């Protein structure tokens, strides 16, 4: 079975409230990480049709902050699949009231699909439909190889 990238794209929206901010009155990074993890999980579940577990956070880049009352838009997409794992990219944007978006974070999570006994299970292949999908897939393949090397070196 194969699935397109577009089959599992996930969007999530939050308004930053007082319980989400840190001592600097900005969005607490740990709260954003939680929201990203949920978006990555939903995206991977949509692709695999299975429950999933977070295997690793491959990359998490905070580009700029967000403030109380900002609207955040998180967008998840599968970028690469292995046998039982999926790499999911989650982009986070602050959305202004006029609809303009500014990217504040990009993260890559590795999610593993699980069967009913909580054992890893094969995931559908990824159908590449355009140049953006192809570029992400090739970059994901390189990140996959790097993760394997790091694991071998106990990094």
C-alpha positions in Angstrom: 0.0 0.0 0.0 1.1 3.5 -0.8 0.0 7.0 0.4 0.6 10.5 -0.8 2.1 13.2 1.3 -1.1 15.1 1.0 -3.1 12.2 2.5 -1.8 12.9 6.0 -1.1 16.6 6.1 -2.2 17.9 9.5 -3.0 21.5 10.7 -3.5 22.6 14.3 -4.2 26.1 15.6 -3.6 27.5 19.1 -3.9 31.0 20.6 -1.2 31.6 23.1 -2.8 32.0 26.5 -1.3 33.0 29.9 -0.8 29.4 30.9 1.5 28.9 27.8 4.1 31.6 28.5 7.4 31.6 30.3 9.0 34.1 32.7 9.9 36.3 29.7 6.2 36.5 28.7 6.8 34.5 25.5 5.6 31.1 24.5 7.3 28.4 26.6 9.4 26.1 24.4 8.2 23.0 26.2 4.6 23.8 25.4 5.4 24.2 21.7 7.3 20.9 21.8 4.2 19.2 23.2 2.0 20.7 20.4 4.6 19.7 17.8 4.7 16.1 19.1 0.9 15.8 18.9 0.8 17.1 15.3 3.6 14.7 14.4 1.7 11.8 16.0 -1.6 12.7 14.2 0.3 13.1 10.9 2.0 9.7 11.4 -1.2 8.0 12.4 -3.0 9.3 9.3 -0.2 7.9 7.1 0.2 4.6 8.9 -3.3 3.9 10.0 -1.8 2.8 13.3 -1.0 4.0 16.7 2.5 5.5 16.9 5.2 6.4 19.3 7.8 9.1 19.1 11.2 7.5 18.5 13.3 10.6 18.3 13.3 14.3 17.7 15.8 14.7 14.9 15.8 18.4 14.7 14.1 21.3 16.5 14.9 24.8 15.4 13.5 27.8 17.3 13.8 30.7 14.7 11.9 33.3 16.7 9.5 33.6 19.6 5.8 34.0 19.9 3.9 36.2 22.4 0.7 36.0 24.4 -2.4 36.3 22.2 -0.5 35.3 19.1 -2.3 32.7 16.8 0.0 29.7 16.1 -0.5 27.4 13.1 1.3 24.1 13.1 1.5 22.1 9.9 2.7 18.5 9.8 3.7 16.4 6.8 5.4 13.0 6.3 8.7 13.6 4.5 10.3 10.1 4.5 9.3 6.5 5.4 11.4 3.6 6.3 10.1 0.1 7.1 8.3 0.9 10.4 9.2 4.5 10.9 8.2 7.8 9.4 9.9 11.2 9.5 7.4 14.0 10.1 8.2 17.7 9.5 6.2 20.1 11.6 6.4 23.8 10.7 5.1 26.4 13.2 3.9 29.8 12.2 2.7 32.9 14.0 -0.4 34.1 12.0 -1.2 37.8 12.1 -4.8 39.0 12.1 -4.4 39.9 8.4 -3.5 36.2 7.7 0.2 36.7 7.0 2.3 33.9 8.5 5.8 34.0 9.8 7.7 30.7 10.4 9.0 30.5 14.0 9.9 26.8 14.2 10.7 23.7 12.1 11.0 20.3 13.6 11.6 16.8 12.3 10.3 13.9 14.4 10.7 10.2 13.8 7.6 8.2 14.6 7.2 4.4 14.7 4.0 2.6 13.8 2.7 0.0 16.3 0.4 -2.9 15.9 -2.3 -3.9 18.5 0.5 -5.6 20.6 2.6 -2.5 20.6 5.2 -4.0 18.2 6.6 -2.0 15.2 4.6 -2.6 12.0 5.3 -1.9 8.4 4.1 1.5 7.1 2.8 2.4 3.7 5.3 3.7 1.1 5.3 7.4 0.3 4.0 8.5 -3.1 6.1 11.5 -4.3 3.9 13.9 -6.3 6.0 17.0 -6.8 9.5 18.6 -6.6 9.0 19.7 -3.0 8.0 16.2 -1.9 11.0 14.8 -3.8 13.5 17.3 -2.2 12.1 16.5 1.3 12.2 12.8 0.7 15.9 12.9 -0.4 16.8 15.1 2.5 14.9 12.7 4.8 16.8 9.8 3.4 20.0 11.5 4.2 18.8 12.3 7.8 17.8 8.6 8.1 21.3 7.5 7.1 22.8 10.0 9.6 20.6 8.7 12.4 21.7 5.1 11.6 25.4 6.2 11.8 24.8 8.1 15.0 23.0 5.1 16.6 25.9 2.9 15.6 28.3 5.3 17.2 26.1 5.6 20.4 25.7 9.3 19.7 
